């Protein structure tokens, strides 16, 4: 049994039966057997099912947001935003899949025709994270299903009830029980799935787990797509709108308690505006309401995994030892039930400190003063990760020049912590490989077949 614990109250919400070695084997066999039938199901029927699923998300938004908040501690307003935001992603997949699946005649001459067609990968494993279970899950299982793959879906053990709620609604919408199959449990169940001959693994989670997964399937020549962590930098130039940048970046660093893969994790500020920026930033952070995630006005909820509090405490201690200046926060919240950490801001930080090198994945940010664009760029690229990076400047050409030289999958000008269904979502280095979203995030679930036709 898996105990679902509310991180805001430490109460056991529910106990859920987990999968086992034999049930994983049986579920894989069912998916494998059913996959040709699911692939042969006309696209129009698949689209209809996903449209119905979308309808359930919309009609059940409040209930689903409450389940999410209860198990991950996300503020209820942000949980509603996540369910609502998923609708636009589904709309994108509904609108684009037919076009991508259509075979294309690319050459016709002297009795020969050449056609490019696409086939599903087959049975895929989707091993998922808890921080945005609707977003990161639907980025995978919606296009995977629409393109004819059967999906073995393992929600994170910290978002199991959400995973089950998704699964129940997909089935109610008509998706066959053998086309989308949830697998419940922790990392042991995740690694068990990989023992079977799946045709692809689509993983969202941390770099250490991504590395284990890539190692486990290495040599099998199957598709491996990894969406991993980040240490996302932003540079605020001396010509930026200081107050707007500070407010936007405080939100980018602390939304979802900093537990986003694309949270702002490092801020570099030009010396000419550094002090004013810091003043606005700290003022914004001090106004954030920390509290019961079920309250509508809570902005900082509970930290989902208790173990992350230790990571944050270590980063704080390391930064203090090395001379960083603590401006606000710095401690776990005591005197109340639940796992909470004060929103924390440091200045006078540098790259010898863990908080500027390792993913914090919590309400913690370092602000470093820089002398010029060259120094900022050098520091932004001084990382193993490469998910997102941003530049705040009044001059588009200046920002674009820097953005072209940053090694990351997404770049932002005067914005941050943003994902669009129309753009590919991809990481470099320890942030992963492959892309979800955009047309590329549909094609990734397909394998091409080249037809040479004479006659
Ligand atoms: P995690 O790596 O701890 O777990 C992710 C999933 O992997 C869970 O379902 C877990 O049960 C499973 N798992 C654990 N060990 C496994 C193993 N040996 N074999 C197979 N599966 C195993 O990550 P998390 O705590 O759920 O998520 C947080 C991390 O995810 C952060 O690093 C965050 O940046 C990253 N993330 C990245 C993106 C992105 O799009 N790049 C999006 C969301 C989260």
Boltz pocket constraint, residues with backbone or C-beta under 6 A from the ligand:
constraints:
  - pocket:
      binder: B
      contacts: [[A, 127], [A, 128], [A, 129], [A, 130], [A, 131], [A, 132], [A, 136], [A, 154], [A, 155], [A, 156], [A, 157], [A, 185], [A, 186], [A, 187], [A, 188], [A, 189], [A, 190], [A, 191], [A, 192], [A, 204], [A, 205], [A, 206], [A, 207], [A, 208], [A, 209], [A, 210], [A, 212], [A, 213], [A, 226], [A, 227], [A, 228], [A, 229], [A, 230], [A, 260], [A, 261], [A, 262], [A, 359], [A, 361], [A, 387], [A, 425], [A, 427], [A, 431], [A, 432]]
      max_distance: 6.0
